[in-house]
Amino acid sequence: MSTPIQSVEGSAREIAAVDLGSNSFHLLVARTDGREIQVIDRLREPVRLAAGVGPDRRLQPDVAQRALACLQRFGQRLRGIPPECVRAVGTNTMRKLRRSSDFHVQAEAALGHPIEVISGLEEARLVYGGVTHGMGRARPRRLVVDIGGGSTELIIGRHETPRLMESVSLGCVVHTQRFFEDGVITAARFKRARLAARVELEFLERRYRRAGWDVAIGSSGTIRGIWRVILANGWSDQHITREALEKVVDLVLTREHIDQIDFAGLREDRRPVFVGGLAVLAGIFDSLALKTLETSDRALREGLVYDLLGRLSNHDVRDEAVQAMARRYGVDQRHAAELSRTALRILDQVGKTWGLDTRNARQLLDWAARLHEVGLAITHNGYHKHSQYILQHSDLQGFSQTDQKLLAALVRLHRGRFALEVLDEVPTAWVEPLKRMAMVLRLAYLLHRSRTPDLKPPVRVNPNRRGYELSFTQKRWLERHPLTQADLEREVEYLAAAQLRLKLAT
């Protein structure tokens, strides 16, 4: 989880985005004054991560070492940039790796920064933001297509707001592996690869055509590589047209093997996956009946930078996603806000002693308090379990998969038995902090269980290594709230079963 900091407006500083794609790893470094960015450095290495995933969903050792060496080089460039000004994400291949794989831990150590694994839809949102930022009001309906190494994102939006988003398992690396693994190119193989891409897109074809767009824009190295071949051959002045695309297909079919792809305008490192990416783009043209496709040199990493800039300027899209979900599930927002207020007051009393990252803990506790009751939309019985499922499996804009696991686990633990097995799903480094945060949220929940409006419980919390001692600054307050007293006495037992301690001061 990235650490939010105060606004950077008025002071120039460096920020950076790292994109661990299935084909290439990218690093973008920019200087910002809090409003706009100026790119000052880019690094790119063709790691081919997707090509190294075995049947057991682990990375082959040589590919893992190639990736780690790249991240060490990126890490050197990131030295000196404050950690809160760096955001690194993993996409399709990182999503597919076995959960128990140690590559993620090694990658974070090599880079020197946390790596968020993001969902396909979050990837689509960031791509759209990167491509359309600053485009103005002209041609407001925009289709953005991004072909990566392992997945393809297709987004239709209006101005800078995405409306339809899909991430499809189509990519230049995986498609090349699937249809041209031995390197041999034939017309029949290419036809099958092109048709297979359209079959994958069949589920969205009608919706996207019906929505329509004023301009179609392609991003990523695959699309830009095809465009450069078109330009080098003089088949189009600016855009990828259907006629020009078919000429590229014909050109590829004059080659019998991938090793013979040596077209003018095409980077050497792009050649091994060019034919698979071309088949995917041809399938997209067929599926959406595209006539022309403009290209953009901006993509996911630019979207990451703009998103990070929003967080640094106290405009975090995750806050908006939490508010939207609370409205969607009919959460009692007054009650949730009061529970959040009390939880944060308790955190102020225990955070330093427990060694919690105060900024991250405040943010996570606030989100959990505001969403802890979303499961009531299903049923009251065991609603905290339903809340956990909803939060872990919904599409929450701006959230990484780790963010959602942490939030879901914290909400699951806010009442009832302290189910330690829930923590098996979260990264090891988060287990102890999440236990502490759960104790804070549980106490706030119990204090507000009566749902008394404007209640301000006069609590004093003295933390210790195993838990905390609880007292009240108003004499006989607990006696006047017998339900709370009974709940707290039961909480003593719940925590004890989890090797945690709550002591009620007499």
C-alpha positions as CSV (number, residue, x, y, z in Angstrom):
1,M,0.0,0.0,0.0
2,S,1.5,3.3,-1.0
3,T,2.0,5.9,1.7
4,P,-0.1,9.1,1.3
5,I,1.7,12.3,2.0
6,Q,0.8,15.9,2.1
7,S,0.3,17.9,-1.1
8,V,3.5,18.5,-3.1
9,E,2.0,21.5,-4.8
10,G,4.4,24.4,-5.0
11,S,7.6,22.3,-4.7
12,A,9.2,20.4,-7.6
13,R,10.2,16.9,-6.8
14,E,10.8,13.6,-8.6
15,I,8.2,10.8,-8.8
16,A,8.6,7.5,-10.5
17,A,6.4,4.6,-11.9
18,V,7.6,1.0,-12.5
19,D,5.5,-1.2,-14.7
20,L,6.4,-4.9,-14.5
21,G,4.7,-6.0,-17.8
22,S,4.5,-9.5,-19.2
23,N,6.8,-8.5,-22.1
24,S,8.9,-5.6,-20.9
25,F,9.7,-3.8,-17.6
26,H,9.4,0.0,-17.7
27,L,10.6,2.7,-15.4
28,L,9.5,6.3,-15.8
29,V,10.9,9.2,-13.7
30,A,9.2,12.6,-13.9
31,R,9.6,15.9,-12.2
32,T,6.4,17.5,-10.9
33,D,5.3,20.7,-9.3
34,G,2.2,19.1,-7.9
35,R,0.1,19.8,-11.0
36,E,1.8,18.6,-14.2
37,I,4.8,16.3,-14.9
38,Q,7.9,16.6,-17.0
39,V,9.4,13.2,-17.9
40,I,13.2,13.3,-17.2
41,D,14.1,9.6,-17.6
42,R,12.8,6.3,-19.1
43,L,14.2,2.8,-18.8
44,R,12.9,-0.2,-20.6
45,E,14.1,-3.8,-20.7
46,P,12.5,-6.7,-22.7
47,V,12.3,-9.3,-19.8
48,R,9.7,-11.6,-21.5
49,L,8.3,-12.5,-18.1
50,A,5.3,-14.3,-19.6
51,A,7.5,-16.6,-21.6
52,G,9.1,-18.0,-18.4
53,V,6.0,-19.2,-16.6
54,G,5.9,-23.0,-16.3
55,P,2.9,-25.3,-15.9
56,D,3.3,-25.0,-12.1
57,R,2.8,-21.2,-12.4
58,R,6.3,-20.5,-11.2
59,L,9.0,-18.6,-13.1
60,Q,11.8,-20.5,-14.8
61,P,15.1,-19.7,-13.0
62,D,16.8,-18.0,-16.0
63,V,13.8,-15.7,-16.5
64,A,13.5,-14.9,-12.8
65,Q,17.2,-14.0,-12.7
66,R,16.8,-11.8,-15.8
67,A,13.9,-10.0,-14.2
68,L,15.7,-9.6,-10.8
69,A,18.8,-8.2,-12.5
70,C,16.6,-5.7,-14.3
71,L,14.9,-4.6,-11.1
72,Q,18.3,-4.1,-9.4
73,R,19.2,-1.7,-12.2
74,F,15.9,0.1,-11.8
75,G,16.4,0.2,-8.0
76,Q,19.7,2.0,-8.5
77,R,18.0,4.7,-10.5
78,L,15.3,5.0,-7.8
79,R,17.8,5.7,-5.0
80,G,17.2,9.2,-3.6
81,I,13.6,9.3,-4.6
82,P,11.4,9.3,-1.5
83,P,9.6,5.9,-1.1
84,E,6.1,7.6,-1.1
85,C,7.0,9.1,-4.5
86,V,7.5,5.7,-6.2
87,R,4.8,3.3,-7.3
88,A,5.5,-0.1,-8.8
89,V,2.9,-2.5,-10.2
90,G,2.8,-6.0,-11.6
91,T,0.3,-6.9,-14.3
92,N,-0.9,-10.1,-16.1
93,T,1.9,-12.5,-15.5
94,M,2.4,-11.3,-11.9
95,R,-1.3,-12.0,-11.4
96,K,-0.9,-15.6,-12.7
97,L,2.1,-16.6,-10.6
98,R,1.5,-19.1,-7.9
99,R,0.7,-17.3,-4.6
100,S,3.4,-19.2,-2.7
101,S,6.1,-18.2,-5.3
102,D,9.0,-16.4,-3.7
103,F,9.6,-14.3,-6.8
104,H,7.4,-11.4,-5.5
105,V,9.5,-11.1,-2.3
106,Q,12.8,-11.3,-4.3
107,A,11.5,-8.7,-6.7
108,E,10.6,-6.2,-4.0
109,A,14.0,-6.7,-2.4
110,A,15.8,-6.2,-5.8
111,L,13.8,-3.0,-6.6
112,G,13.9,-1.7,-3.0
113,H,10.1,-0.8,-3.1
114,P,6.8,-2.6,-2.6
115,I,5.3,-4.1,-5.8
116,E,1.5,-4.0,-6.1
117,V,-0.2,-6.6,-8.2
118,I,-3.1,-5.0,-9.9
119,S,-6.2,-6.5,-11.5
120,G,-6.9,-6.4,-15.2
121,L,-9.6,-3.7,-14.8
122,E,-7.3,-1.5,-12.6
123,E,-4.7,-1.9,-15.3
124,A,-7.3,-0.8,-17.9
125,R,-8.2,2.3,-15.8
126,L,-4.6,3.3,-15.4
127,V,-3.9,2.8,-19.2
128,Y,-6.9,5.0,-20.1
129,G,-5.8,7.7,-17.7
130,G,-2.3,7.7,-19.1
131,V,-3.4,7.9,-22.7
132,T,-6.2,10.4,-22.4
133,H,-4.7,12.8,-19.8
134,G,-4.6,16.3,-21.2
135,M,-6.5,15.5,-24.4
136,G,-9.0,18.3,-23.9
137,R,-12.7,18.3,-24.8
138,A,-12.4,17.4,-28.5
139,R,-13.6,14.0,-29.7
140,P,-15.0,13.1,-26.2
141,R,-15.8,9.4,-26.7
142,R,-12.5,7.5,-26.7
143,L,-11.7,3.9,-27.4
144,V,-8.2,3.0,-26.0
145,V,-6.6,-0.4,-26.9
146,D,-3.4,-1.6,-25.2
147,I,-1.8,-4.9,-26.2
148,G,0.6,-6.1,-23.6
149,G,2.7,-9.3,-23.4
150,G,0.0,-11.3,-21.6
151,S,-3.2,-9.3,-21.7
152,T,-5.0,-6.7,-23.8
153,E,-7.0,-3.9,-22.3
154,L,-9.9,-2.2,-24.1
155,I,-11.6,0.8,-22.6
156,I,-14.3,3.2,-23.8
157,G,-14.6,6.4,-21.9
158,R,-15.9,9.9,-22.2
159,H,-13.2,12.6,-21.8
160,E,-11.0,11.3,-19.0
161,T,-13.6,9.1,-17.4
162,P,-13.6,5.4,-18.4
163,R,-17.1,3.9,-18.9
164,L,-16.5,0.4,-20.3
165,M,-13.3,-1.5,-19.3
166,E,-12.2,-5.1,-20.1
167,S,-8.9,-6.9,-19.8
168,V,-8.7,-9.9,-22.1
169,S,-6.2,-12.8,-22.0
170,L,-4.5,-11.8,-25.3
171,G,-0.9,-10.6,-25.6
172,C,2.0,-10.6,-27.9
173,V,4.0,-13.0,-25.9
174,V,1.3,-15.6,-25.1
175,H,-0.2,-15.4,-28.6
176,T,3.2,-16.0,-30.2
177,Q,3.8,-18.9,-27.8
178,R,0.4,-20.4,-28.6
179,F,0.5,-20.3,-32.4
180,F,4.1,-19.8,-33.4
181,E,6.1,-21.6,-30.6
182,D,8.5,-23.2,-33.0
183,G,8.9,-19.9,-34.9
184,V,7.3,-21.2,-38.1
185,I,5.0,-18.8,-39.9
186,T,2.3,-19.9,-42.3
187,A,-0.9,-18.3,-43.7
188,A,-3.0,-21.0,-42.0
189,R,-1.4,-20.5,-38.6
190,F,-1.8,-16.7,-38.8
191,K,-5.5,-17.1,-39.8
192,R,-6.1,-19.3,-36.7
193,A,-4.3,-16.9,-34.5
194,R,-6.3,-14.0,-35.9
195,L,-9.6,-15.9,-35.5
196,A,-8.7,-16.9,-31.9
197,A,-8.2,-13.3,-31.0
198,R,-11.6,-12.4,-32.3
199,V,-13.2,-15.4,-30.4
200,E,-11.7,-14.0,-27.2
201,L,-13.3,-10.6,-27.9
202,E,-16.7,-12.0,-28.9
203,F,-18.2,-11.3,-25.5
204,L,-17.6,-7.5,-25.7
205,E,-18.1,-7.0,-29.4
206,R,-21.7,-6.0,-29.3
207,R,-21.5,-3.7,-26.2
208,Y,-18.5,-1.9,-27.5
209,R,-19.9,-1.3,-31.0
210,R,-23.1,-0.1,-29.5
211,A,-21.3,2.3,-27.2
212,G,-19.3,3.8,-30.1
213,W,-16.4,6.2,-30.1
214,D,-15.2,9.4,-31.7
215,V,-11.5,8.3,-31.8
216,A,-9.7,5.0,-31.4
217,I,-6.2,5.1,-29.9
218,G,-3.7,2.3,-29.5
219,S,-0.9,2.3,-27.0
220,S,1.9,-0.1,-26.0
221,G,5.0,-1.3,-27.8
222,T,3.1,-3.9,-29.9
223,I,0.9,-1.3,-31.6
224,R,3.6,1.3,-31.8
225,G,5.8,-1.3,-33.5
226,I,3.2,-2.1,-36.1
227,W,2.7,1.6,-36.7
228,R,6.5,2.1,-37.2
229,V,6.6,-0.6,-39.9
230,I,3.6,1.0,-41.6
231,L,5.4,4.4,-41.6
232,A,8.7,3.0,-42.8
233,N,7.0,1.4,-45.8
234,G,4.9,4.5,-46.6
235,W,1.6,2.8,-46.3
236,S,0.0,5.5,-44.1
237,D,1.1,9.0,-43.1
238,Q,-0.1,9.0,-39.5
239,H,-2.5,6.3,-38.3
240,I,-2.9,2.5,-38.6
241,T,-5.5,2.0,-41.3
242,R,-7.2,-1.3,-42.1
243,E,-5.6,-1.3,-45.5
244,A,-2.1,-0.6,-44.0
245,L,-2.6,-3.3,-41.4
246,E,-3.4,-5.9,-44.1
247,K,-0.2,-4.9,-45.9
248,V,1.8,-5.6,-42.7
249,V,0.0,-9.0,-42.5
250,D,1.0,-9.8,-46.1
251,L,4.6,-8.7,-45.4
252,V,4.8,-11.0,-42.4
253,L,3.5,-13.9,-44.5
254,T,6.4,-13.5,-46.9
255,R,8.6,-14.7,-44.0
256,E,8.7,-18.4,-43.2
257,H,10.1,-18.0,-39.7
258,I,10.1,-15.5,-36.8
259,D,13.9,-15.2,-37.2
260,Q,13.4,-13.7,-40.6
261,I,11.3,-10.7,-39.3
262,D,13.7,-7.8,-39.8
263,F,11.4,-5.1,-41.0
264,A,12.5,-1.5,-41.3
265,G,11.3,0.6,-38.4
266,L,10.9,-2.4,-36.0
267,R,13.1,-2.6,-33.0
268,E,15.2,-5.8,-32.8
269,D,13.8,-6.8,-29.3
270,R,10.3,-6.5,-30.6
271,R,10.8,-9.0,-33.5
272,P,10.4,-12.3,-31.5
273,V,6.8,-11.4,-30.5
274,F,5.8,-9.3,-33.5
275,V,3.7,-11.9,-35.3
276,G,1.6,-12.8,-32.2
277,G,0.9,-9.1,-31.5
278,L,0.0,-8.5,-35.1
279,A,-2.6,-11.3,-35.0
280,V,-4.1,-9.8,-31.9
281,L,-4.4,-6.4,-33.4
282,A,-5.9,-7.8,-36.6
283,G,-8.5,-9.7,-34.5
284,I,-9.3,-6.4,-32.7
285,F,-9.8,-4.6,-36.0
286,D,-12.1,-7.4,-37.1
287,S,-14.1,-7.6,-33.9
288,L,-14.7,-3.9,-33.5
289,A,-14.8,-3.1,-37.3
290,L,-12.1,-0.5,-36.8
291,K,-11.1,1.6,-39.8
292,T,-8.3,3.6,-38.3
293,L,-6.4,3.6,-35.1
294,E,-4.3,6.5,-33.8
295,T,-1.3,5.7,-31.7
296,S,-0.1,7.1,-28.4
297,D,3.4,6.8,-26.8
298,R,1.7,7.0,-23.3
299,A,0.3,4.0,-21.5
300,L,0.2,2.4,-18.1
301,R,3.3,4.0,-16.6
302,E,2.0,7.5,-17.4
303,G,-1.3,6.5,-15.9
304,L,0.6,5.4,-12.8
305,V,2.4,8.7,-12.5
306,Y,-0.8,10.7,-12.8
307,D,-2.6,8.5,-10.3
308,L,0.4,8.8,-7.9
309,L,0.3,12.6,-8.4
310,G,-3.4,12.6,-7.3
311,R,-2.5,10.6,-4.2
312,L,0.3,13.0,-3.3
313,S,-2.1,15.9,-3.8
314,N,-4.7,14.4,-1.5
315,H,-6.9,13.3,-4.3
316,D,-6.9,9.5,-4.0
317,V,-9.2,7.7,-6.3
318,R,-9.4,4.9,-3.7
319,D,-11.4,7.3,-1.4
320,E,-13.9,7.8,-4.2
321,A,-14.1,4.1,-4.8
322,V,-14.9,3.5,-1.1
323,Q,-17.6,6.2,-1.1
324,A,-19.1,4.7,-4.3
325,M,-19.2,1.2,-2.8
326,A,-20.8,2.5,0.5
327,R,-23.6,4.2,-1.5
328,R,-24.0,1.1,-3.7
329,Y,-24.6,-1.2,-0.7
330,G,-26.7,1.2,1.3
331,V,-24.2,1.6,4.2
332,D,-25.4,3.8,7.1
333,Q,-22.8,6.4,6.4
334,R,-23.4,8.5,9.6
335,H,-22.8,5.4,11.7
336,A,-19.8,4.4,9.7
337,A,-18.3,7.9,10.0
338,E,-18.7,7.8,13.8
339,L,-17.1,4.4,14.0
340,S,-14.2,5.7,11.9
341,R,-13.7,8.7,14.1
342,T,-13.5,6.6,17.2
343,A,-11.2,4.1,15.6
344,L,-8.8,6.8,14.6
345,R,-8.9,8.3,18.1
346,I,-7.9,4.9,19.5
347,L,-5.2,4.6,16.9
348,D,-3.7,7.9,18.0
349,Q,-3.3,6.3,21.5
350,V,-1.8,3.0,20.4
351,G,-0.1,3.5,17.0
352,K,3.3,4.6,18.2
353,T,3.7,1.9,20.9
354,W,2.6,-0.8,18.4
355,G,4.9,0.5,15.7
356,L,2.2,1.0,13.2
357,D,2.7,3.1,10.1
358,T,0.3,5.8,11.1
359,R,-0.6,7.1,7.7
360,N,-1.3,3.7,6.2
361,A,-3.1,2.5,9.3
362,R,-5.4,5.6,9.4
363,Q,-6.3,5.1,5.8
364,L,-7.0,1.4,6.1
365,L,-9.0,1.8,9.3
366,D,-11.1,4.6,7.8
367,W,-11.9,2.5,4.7
368,A,-12.7,-0.5,6.8
369,A,-15.0,1.4,9.1
370,R,-16.8,2.9,6.1
371,L,-17.3,-0.4,4.4
372,H,-17.6,-2.9,7.3
373,E,-21.4,-3.3,6.8
374,V,-21.5,-3.8,3.0
375,G,-22.4,-7.5,3.7
376,L,-25.7,-6.4,5.3
377,A,-27.0,-6.1,1.7
378,I,-27.0,-9.9,1.7
379,T,-28.0,-10.8,5.2
380,H,-27.3,-9.8,8.8
381,N,-26.2,-13.4,9.8
382,G,-22.5,-13.5,9.4
383,Y,-22.5,-10.3,7.4
384,H,-18.8,-9.6,8.2
385,K,-18.0,-12.7,6.1
386,H,-20.1,-11.4,3.3
387,S,-18.4,-8.1,3.6
388,Q,-15.0,-9.8,3.3
389,Y,-16.1,-11.6,0.1
390,I,-17.5,-8.5,-1.5
391,L,-14.4,-6.4,-0.7
392,Q,-12.0,-9.0,-1.9
393,H,-13.7,-9.8,-5.2
394,S,-15.2,-6.4,-6.3
395,D,-13.5,-4.1,-8.7
396,L,-12.4,-1.2,-6.6
397,Q,-10.7,1.5,-8.7
398,G,-7.3,2.5,-7.5
399,F,-6.8,-0.6,-5.3
400,S,-4.2,-3.2,-5.8
401,Q,-4.9,-6.8,-5.1
402,T,-2.9,-6.5,-1.9
403,D,-4.9,-3.4,-0.8
404,Q,-8.1,-5.3,-1.3
405,K,-6.9,-8.4,0.6
406,L,-5.8,-6.2,3.6
407,L,-9.1,-4.3,3.6
408,A,-11.2,-7.5,3.3
409,A,-9.3,-9.2,6.1
410,L,-9.6,-6.2,8.4
411,V,-13.3,-6.0,7.8
412,R,-13.7,-9.8,8.3
413,L,-12.0,-9.4,11.7
414,H,-14.1,-6.5,13.0
415,R,-16.5,-8.7,15.0
416,G,-17.0,-12.2,16.5
417,R,-14.3,-14.8,16.8
418,F,-10.8,-13.4,16.0
419,A,-10.3,-15.7,13.0
420,L,-6.5,-15.8,12.7
421,E,-6.8,-18.0,9.6
422,V,-8.0,-15.0,7.7
423,L,-4.5,-13.6,7.9
424,D,-3.1,-16.5,5.9
425,E,-4.3,-14.6,2.8
426,V,-2.2,-11.4,3.5
427,P,1.5,-10.8,3.0
428,T,3.6,-11.9,5.9
429,A,4.8,-8.4,6.6
430,W,1.2,-7.3,7.2
431,V,0.1,-10.0,9.6
432,E,1.1,-8.4,12.9
433,P,0.1,-4.8,11.9
434,L,-3.3,-6.1,10.8
435,K,-3.8,-7.9,14.1
436,R,-3.2,-4.6,15.8
437,M,-5.5,-2.7,13.5
438,A,-8.2,-5.3,13.9
439,M,-8.1,-4.8,17.7
440,V,-8.6,-1.1,17.2
441,L,-11.5,-1.6,14.8
442,R,-13.1,-4.3,17.0
443,L,-13.1,-1.9,20.0
444,A,-14.6,0.9,18.0
445,Y,-17.3,-1.4,16.7
446,L,-18.2,-2.6,20.2
447,L,-18.3,1.0,21.5
448,H,-20.7,2.0,18.7
449,R,-22.8,-1.2,18.6
450,S,-25.8,0.7,20.1
451,R,-25.7,3.0,17.2
452,T,-26.4,6.0,19.5
453,P,-26.0,9.2,17.4
454,D,-23.1,11.5,18.2
455,L,-21.7,9.0,20.8
456,K,-18.2,10.0,21.9
457,P,-17.0,7.1,24.1
458,P,-14.5,8.5,26.7
459,V,-11.9,5.7,26.3
460,R,-8.3,5.6,27.4
461,V,-6.3,2.8,25.8
462,N,-2.9,1.8,27.2
463,P,-1.2,-0.5,24.7
464,N,1.3,-3.2,25.6
465,R,3.1,-6.0,23.7
466,R,0.2,-8.5,23.8
467,G,-2.7,-6.1,23.6
468,Y,-4.1,-3.2,25.7
469,E,-5.7,-2.1,28.9
470,L,-8.9,-0.2,28.6
471,S,-10.4,2.4,30.9
472,F,-12.9,5.2,30.7
473,T,-12.3,8.8,31.7
474,Q,-15.9,9.3,32.8
475,K,-16.7,7.7,36.2
476,R,-19.2,4.8,36.0
477,W,-19.5,5.3,32.2
478,L,-19.3,1.5,31.6
479,E,-21.9,0.8,34.3
480,R,-24.3,3.0,32.4
481,H,-23.7,1.0,29.2
482,P,-24.3,-2.6,30.2
483,L,-24.5,-3.9,26.6
484,T,-21.0,-2.5,26.0
485,Q,-19.7,-4.0,29.2
486,A,-21.0,-7.4,28.3
487,D,-19.5,-7.1,24.8
488,L,-16.1,-6.1,26.2
489,E,-16.1,-9.0,28.7
490,R,-16.8,-11.4,25.7
491,E,-14.0,-9.6,23.7
492,V,-11.6,-10.5,26.5
493,E,-12.3,-14.2,25.7
494,Y,-12.1,-13.7,21.9
495,L,-8.7,-12.0,22.1
496,A,-7.4,-14.5,24.6
497,A,-8.2,-17.4,22.2
498,A,-6.0,-15.5,19.6
499,Q,-3.1,-15.1,22.2
500,L,-4.0,-11.4,22.5
501,R,-5.0,-9.6,25.6
502,L,-7.6,-7.0,26.7
503,K,-7.6,-6.0,30.3
504,L,-10.6,-4.0,31.6
505,A,-9.4,-1.5,34.3
506,T,-11.4,-1.5,37.4
